Amino acid sequence: MAPYVFLHVGCLGLLWVGWSWFSIGLAAAFYGLRMFAITAFYHRYFSHRAFRTSRFMQFVFALLGNTSMQRGALWWAATHRHHHLHADEATDKHSPARHGLYWSHLGWLTDPDNVPTDFSRIPDLAKYPELRFLDKYDYVGPVLYGAILLLIGALVAHLAPEWGASVGQVFIWGFFVSTVVLLHATLCINSLAHKMGSRRFETSDDSRNSLFLALLTLGEGWHNNHHRYAHSARQGFYWWEIDLSYYGLKLLSWLGLVWDLRPVPTSIYKEAHHD
């Protein structure tokens, strides 16, 4: 509970530091970069093994995702795999149908029962000591990220004072505001993506597709698609379903940094409803 209170209270610093276009732009840039780490790697790679990559890239994006204050990649993947096994059932940790909107969005994170990492669900990932380190010491990423922001703020304030960005301003916008918005955007998939939107596929859960949530989360809003076939590297199954995370993965595949992106099987497309 304490880390989430800390994040939200920290946003009140805006009342003292104000804003500048540089600080807002930096916060937005780090939002996008870290959201990609969550959606493409924490979710599609660590949770669903939707593509392959090197051990080095695996660690880089695990560390980058760790800066979002959504715990380590091992905890995230173990929790998410449990969700897919029990989606919208009584044992689902964050089903809005079972536990209400607030609990499915944020309340479940404050439950002590949901804090431990269930290593039995992630034997394929738990064998990596560097991932276990980030899971055990999940404050490492946020501390490093905060230090980088302080350094950026100091450099900008010294080298480009005309930009109007102070050290404190860069830190408040880049750390607190960017991270809080990122956290709630991610959590909206647990809550709102099971309540609002359309259903292209008949699934046993209440998952929905939402363009708004897809834009907010770089493609995660095509949640009904995802619950029908979770192992694809893309969640926007059609060209008109904007999926920025998939586009990023395609770019990384062209650079040889990821490979074997798993497609959507033809049989899945045949089940789709086109209203």
Buried (B, 14 or more C-beta within 10 A) or exposed (E): EEBBEEBBEBBEBBEEBBBBEBBBEBBBEBBBBBBBBBBBBBBBBBBBBBBBBEEEBBBBBBBBBBBBBBBBBBBBBBBBBBBBEBBBEEEBBBBBBBBEBEBBBBBBBEEEEBEEBBBEBBEEBBEBEEBBBBBEEBEBBBEEBBEBBBEBBBEBBEEEEEBBBBBBBBBBBBBBBBBBBBBBBBBBBBBBBBBBBEBBBEBEBBBBBBBEBBEBBBBBBBBBBBBBBBBBBBBBBBEEBBBBBBBBBBEBBEEEBBEEBBEBEEEBEEEBEEE
